[in-house]
Amino acid sequence: IAPAFSTSPQAVRSSLLPSDPPGSFQVILSTSVDGGRACPVVINITRSMAPQCAELFWSMVREAPTTLRQSAFYYMRPGVFVEFSLGGSASRANFHPAHMASERNDRGVVSFAAERGDVSSSRLVISLKANPHFDELGYIPFGKVVSGLETLEELHQPHVGDFSVSDVAYLYNQKGISWLRAVDPEVSTILNVSVVFQGSSNFHPPVCGSSSENGFLLTLRKTLGEVQAWAGGSVALVAMLSVLGSGVLVYVCCFLRRYQKIKRMIRYSRELEESGVEMVYEDDNTNHERERTSSVPVNPAEYERRLNEPLKPDVNG
């Protein structure tokens, strides 16, 4: 049983790892997501899937003690793919694959990108969804993420302007992470790399996701952050809605008062009609009541006209 080897720059030398990769192994990436508390990304590598790519990736892992500080997720399309590299890889030459991969670039698949028909020696790609166009472009799958996809979806998306992914990859590999941090200081990085051989008691993915503490806390912090961002950006909206609501309330109150007044007017008019009292309008617009005999009919047109005017009977008349 082979133990897990940590290739943290403070921990070990690369000589502790053999020069040739085993048939199957795991690479565990700890990221800067959520301050390093997010679930690590666990990648299962099977050498027979794509031997050249597995060997190249293994060499990157062995060099991690000296290159890890240059490792970052330099490009991301949310929900589609993320691209990264383990340290500066400008010195590695691209190569033509010996055979095309039989695996597809489905969700969670780790591949080397292709450039002009050759395999890029530096551009590692993890698909966050099925990407059949990667198959057409010649991306070579050589591993699969078995845990930590939710962490990859939480990576910071670098703001690289109008640069294409190939341009960003070239500039990153030529100028290093300092160039990337100058463009976007919030770029997500790789903090630690661990290797576990198949057969080890540690050869299993960490339990991450909604059922685990890490996954739950990550989801909770994300939700709280979204609520906080929404609340912070909605102060003006809340204030506007408050003013609008106050205006509507005042309008409703005025309408109800006017409605009650109209109802009283109609009720009073009906009482006058039933009691045989006629409404008389003087020249000074003062309303007076006088008794009339019930034999005098009420003029419906005149009554309707007067009903639509405000009534203020003079009880002393």
C-alpha positions as CSV (number, residue, x, y, z in Angstrom):
1,I,0.0,0.0,0.0
2,A,1.5,3.3,-1.1
3,P,0.9,6.3,1.1
4,A,-0.4,9.6,-0.1
5,F,2.4,12.0,-1.1
6,S,1.9,15.7,-0.6
7,T,3.7,17.9,-3.1
8,S,3.2,21.1,-1.2
9,P,6.2,23.3,-1.7
10,Q,6.8,23.3,2.0
11,A,6.4,19.6,2.4
12,V,8.6,17.3,0.2
13,R,10.9,17.2,-2.7
14,S,9.8,15.8,-6.1
15,S,12.3,13.0,-5.8
16,L,9.8,11.3,-3.4
17,L,7.6,10.5,-6.4
18,P,8.8,8.0,-9.0
19,S,9.6,9.2,-12.4
20,D,7.1,7.0,-14.1
21,P,3.4,7.2,-13.3
22,P,1.5,4.2,-11.9
23,G,-1.3,2.6,-13.9
24,S,-3.9,4.5,-11.8
25,F,-3.6,7.3,-9.3
26,Q,-5.4,10.2,-7.9
27,V,-4.5,13.8,-7.8
28,I,-6.1,16.0,-5.2
29,L,-6.1,19.7,-5.7
30,S,-6.8,22.1,-2.9
31,T,-8.0,25.5,-4.2
32,S,-8.3,29.0,-2.8
33,V,-12.1,28.8,-3.2
34,D,-13.8,30.0,0.0
35,G,-10.5,30.8,1.6
36,G,-9.2,27.2,1.1
37,R,-12.1,25.6,3.0
38,A,-13.9,24.3,-0.1
39,C,-14.0,20.7,-1.0
40,P,-10.8,19.6,-2.8
41,V,-10.9,18.6,-6.4
42,V,-10.2,14.9,-6.8
43,I,-9.1,13.6,-10.2
44,N,-8.8,9.9,-11.1
45,I,-6.2,9.2,-13.7
46,T,-6.0,6.0,-15.7
47,R,-2.8,5.8,-17.6
48,S,-4.1,3.5,-20.3
49,M,-6.8,6.0,-21.3
50,A,-4.2,8.4,-22.8
51,P,-0.6,7.3,-21.9
52,Q,1.1,10.4,-23.3
53,C,-1.3,12.8,-21.5
54,A,-1.1,10.9,-18.2
55,E,2.7,10.9,-18.3
56,L,2.7,14.7,-19.0
57,F,0.3,15.4,-16.2
58,W,2.4,13.2,-13.9
59,S,5.5,15.3,-14.7
60,M,3.5,18.4,-13.8
61,V,2.6,16.9,-10.5
62,R,6.3,16.0,-9.8
63,E,7.4,19.5,-10.6
64,A,4.7,21.0,-8.3
65,P,7.0,21.7,-5.4
66,T,8.8,24.4,-7.5
67,T,5.9,25.5,-9.7
68,L,2.9,25.3,-7.5
69,R,3.0,29.0,-6.6
70,Q,2.5,29.7,-10.4
71,S,-0.6,27.4,-10.6
72,A,-4.0,29.1,-11.2
73,F,-7.3,28.6,-12.9
74,Y,-6.7,31.3,-15.6
75,Y,-9.8,30.9,-17.7
76,M,-13.4,29.9,-17.1
77,R,-16.7,29.8,-18.8
78,P,-19.3,29.3,-16.1
79,G,-21.2,26.1,-16.5
80,V,-19.1,25.1,-19.6
81,F,-15.4,24.5,-18.7
82,V,-12.5,25.7,-16.7
83,E,-8.9,25.9,-17.9
84,F,-5.8,25.8,-15.7
85,S,-2.2,24.7,-15.5
86,L,0.1,23.3,-12.9
87,G,2.9,25.9,-12.9
88,G,4.6,27.5,-15.8
89,S,4.8,25.2,-18.8
90,A,6.3,27.4,-21.4
91,S,9.3,25.1,-21.7
92,R,7.3,22.0,-22.6
93,A,6.8,21.3,-26.3
94,N,3.4,20.3,-27.8
95,F,3.2,16.9,-29.2
96,H,1.0,14.9,-31.7
97,P,-1.1,12.3,-30.0
98,A,-0.2,8.7,-30.8
99,H,-3.8,7.8,-31.1
100,M,-7.1,9.5,-30.7
101,A,-8.9,9.1,-27.4
102,S,-12.0,6.9,-27.2
103,E,-13.4,8.8,-24.2
104,R,-15.6,11.8,-24.7
105,N,-15.4,15.2,-23.1
106,D,-18.4,14.8,-20.8
107,R,-19.0,16.6,-17.5
108,G,-16.1,16.2,-15.1
109,V,-13.7,14.9,-17.7
110,V,-10.1,16.3,-17.6
111,S,-8.4,16.8,-20.9
112,F,-5.4,18.5,-22.6
113,A,-6.5,21.1,-25.1
114,A,-5.4,20.8,-28.7
115,E,-3.7,23.5,-30.8
116,R,-3.4,23.0,-34.6
117,G,-3.9,19.3,-34.3
118,D,-1.3,18.9,-31.5
119,V,-1.8,18.4,-27.8
120,S,-1.0,21.5,-25.8
121,S,1.6,20.8,-23.2
122,S,0.2,23.3,-20.7
123,R,-3.6,23.8,-21.2
124,L,-5.5,21.5,-18.8
125,V,-9.3,21.6,-19.3
126,I,-12.1,20.3,-17.1
127,S,-15.5,20.2,-18.6
128,L,-18.4,21.4,-16.5
129,K,-20.9,20.0,-19.0
130,A,-20.8,17.7,-22.0
131,N,-18.7,19.4,-24.7
132,P,-18.8,17.5,-27.9
133,H,-17.0,20.3,-29.8
134,F,-14.0,19.5,-27.7
135,D,-14.0,16.0,-29.2
136,E,-14.0,17.6,-32.7
137,L,-11.1,19.9,-31.7
138,G,-9.0,17.0,-30.6
139,Y,-9.0,17.5,-26.8
140,I,-7.6,14.4,-25.3
141,P,-9.4,13.1,-22.1
142,F,-7.1,11.3,-19.6
143,G,-8.9,11.6,-16.3
144,K,-12.2,12.4,-14.5
145,V,-13.1,14.5,-11.5
146,V,-14.8,12.2,-9.0
147,S,-15.3,14.8,-6.3
148,G,-15.2,18.6,-6.0
149,L,-17.1,19.7,-9.1
150,E,-19.1,22.0,-7.0
151,T,-15.9,23.7,-6.0
152,L,-15.0,24.2,-9.7
153,E,-18.3,25.8,-10.3
154,E,-17.5,28.3,-7.5
155,L,-14.2,29.4,-9.1
156,H,-13.6,33.1,-9.7
157,Q,-14.1,33.9,-13.3
158,P,-11.0,35.9,-14.3
159,H,-11.8,39.2,-16.0
160,V,-9.5,39.0,-19.0
161,G,-11.2,41.4,-21.3
162,D,-11.4,40.5,-25.0
163,F,-8.6,38.0,-24.8
164,S,-9.5,34.5,-26.2
165,V,-8.8,31.5,-24.1
166,S,-5.7,30.6,-26.3
167,D,-4.4,34.2,-25.8
168,V,-4.8,34.0,-22.1
169,A,-3.2,30.6,-21.9
170,Y,-0.2,31.9,-23.9
171,L,0.3,35.0,-21.9
172,Y,-0.2,33.1,-18.6
173,N,2.4,30.5,-19.6
174,Q,4.9,33.1,-20.9
175,K,4.5,35.7,-18.1
176,G,3.3,33.7,-15.2
177,I,0.7,34.2,-12.6
178,S,2.0,37.8,-11.8
179,W,0.5,38.9,-15.2
180,L,-2.8,37.2,-14.4
181,R,-3.0,38.8,-11.0
182,A,-2.3,42.2,-12.5
183,V,-5.2,41.6,-14.8
184,D,-7.5,40.2,-12.0
185,P,-6.2,40.0,-8.4
186,E,-9.1,37.7,-7.4
187,V,-8.0,34.8,-9.6
188,S,-8.5,31.4,-8.0
189,T,-5.3,29.5,-7.4
190,I,-4.2,25.9,-6.5
191,L,-2.9,25.8,-2.9
192,N,-1.7,22.2,-2.6
193,V,-1.4,19.0,-4.7
194,S,-1.5,15.5,-3.3
195,V,-1.0,12.2,-5.0
196,V,-2.6,8.9,-3.9
197,F,-1.7,5.6,-5.6
198,Q,-4.3,3.0,-6.3
199,G,-4.4,0.4,-3.6
200,S,-3.8,2.9,-0.8
201,S,-6.3,3.0,2.0
202,N,-6.6,6.7,1.0
203,F,-7.6,5.9,-2.5
204,H,-11.2,7.2,-2.4
205,P,-12.7,10.6,-3.0
206,P,-13.6,12.9,-0.1
207,V,-17.2,12.9,0.6
208,C,-18.3,16.3,-0.7
209,G,-21.6,17.8,-1.8
210,S,-24.8,18.7,-0.1
211,S,-24.5,15.8,2.4
212,S,-21.1,16.8,3.6
213,E,-20.1,19.6,6.0
214,N,-17.8,21.2,3.4
215,G,-20.4,21.1,0.7
216,F,-23.2,22.3,2.9
217,L,-21.1,25.2,4.3
218,L,-20.0,26.2,0.8
219,T,-23.7,26.2,-0.4
220,L,-24.7,28.1,2.7
221,R,-22.0,30.7,2.4
222,K,-22.9,31.1,-1.3
223,T,-26.6,31.6,-0.5
224,L,-25.9,34.1,2.3
225,G,-23.5,36.0,0.0
226,E,-26.2,36.2,-2.8
227,V,-28.8,37.4,-0.3
228,Q,-26.3,40.0,1.1
229,A,-25.4,41.2,-2.4
230,W,-29.1,41.4,-3.4
231,A,-30.0,43.3,-0.2
232,G,-27.0,45.7,-0.7
233,G,-27.9,46.4,-4.3
234,S,-31.6,46.8,-3.6
235,V,-31.5,49.7,-1.1
236,A,-32.6,52.2,-3.8
237,L,-35.3,49.8,-5.0
238,V,-36.7,49.3,-1.5
239,A,-36.7,53.1,-1.0
240,M,-38.5,53.7,-4.3
241,L,-41.1,51.0,-3.5
242,S,-41.6,52.5,-0.1
243,V,-42.3,55.9,-1.6
244,L,-44.6,54.4,-4.2
245,G,-46.4,52.4,-1.6
246,S,-47.0,55.5,0.6
247,G,-48.4,57.3,-2.4
248,V,-50.7,54.4,-3.2
249,L,-51.9,54.3,0.4
250,V,-52.7,58.0,0.5
251,Y,-54.6,57.6,-2.8
252,V,-56.6,54.7,-1.4
253,C,-57.4,56.6,1.8
254,C,-58.6,59.6,-0.2
255,F,-60.7,57.4,-2.5
256,L,-62.3,55.7,0.5
257,R,-63.2,59.0,2.1
258,R,-64.7,60.2,-1.2
259,Y,-66.6,56.9,-1.6
260,Q,-68.1,57.2,1.8
261,K,-69.2,60.7,1.1
262,I,-70.9,59.6,-2.1
263,K,-72.6,56.8,-0.3
264,R,-73.9,59.2,2.4
265,M,-75.1,61.6,-0.3
266,I,-77.0,58.9,-2.1
267,R,-78.5,57.6,1.1
268,Y,-79.6,61.1,2.2
269,S,-81.2,61.7,-1.2
270,R,-83.2,58.5,-1.0
271,E,-84.3,59.5,2.5
272,L,-85.5,62.9,1.2
273,E,-87.3,61.2,-1.7
274,E,-89.1,58.8,0.7
275,S,-90.1,61.5,3.1
276,G,-91.4,63.9,0.4
277,V,-88.8,66.6,0.9
278,E,-87.5,68.3,-2.2
279,M,-84.0,69.7,-2.6
280,V,-84.0,73.4,-3.6
281,Y,-80.9,75.3,-4.9
282,E,-80.8,79.0,-4.3
283,D,-78.7,81.5,-6.3
284,D,-76.1,81.6,-3.6
285,N,-75.6,77.9,-4.0
286,T,-76.9,77.2,-0.5
287,N,-79.0,74.1,-0.2
288,H,-82.3,74.3,1.6
289,E,-85.1,71.9,2.5
290,R,-88.7,72.5,2.4
291,E,-91.7,70.3,2.9
292,R,-93.8,69.5,0.0
293,T,-96.9,67.4,-0.4
294,S,-96.4,63.8,-1.4
295,S,-98.7,64.4,-4.4
296,V,-96.0,66.5,-6.0
297,P,-94.0,64.1,-8.2
298,V,-90.2,64.0,-8.2
299,N,-88.6,65.0,-11.5
300,P,-86.2,62.1,-12.2
301,A,-83.9,64.2,-14.5
302,E,-83.7,67.1,-12.0
303,Y,-83.1,64.6,-9.2
304,E,-80.3,62.9,-11.1
305,R,-78.6,66.2,-11.8
306,R,-78.8,67.3,-8.2
307,L,-77.7,63.9,-7.0
308,N,-74.4,64.3,-8.8
309,E,-73.7,67.6,-6.9
310,P,-72.6,67.8,-3.3
311,L,-75.5,68.1,-1.0
312,K,-75.4,70.1,2.2
313,P,-79.0,70.4,3.5
314,D,-79.8,73.4,5.7
315,V,-81.7,71.8,8.6
316,N,-82.7,75.3,9.8
317,G,-84.5,76.2,6.6
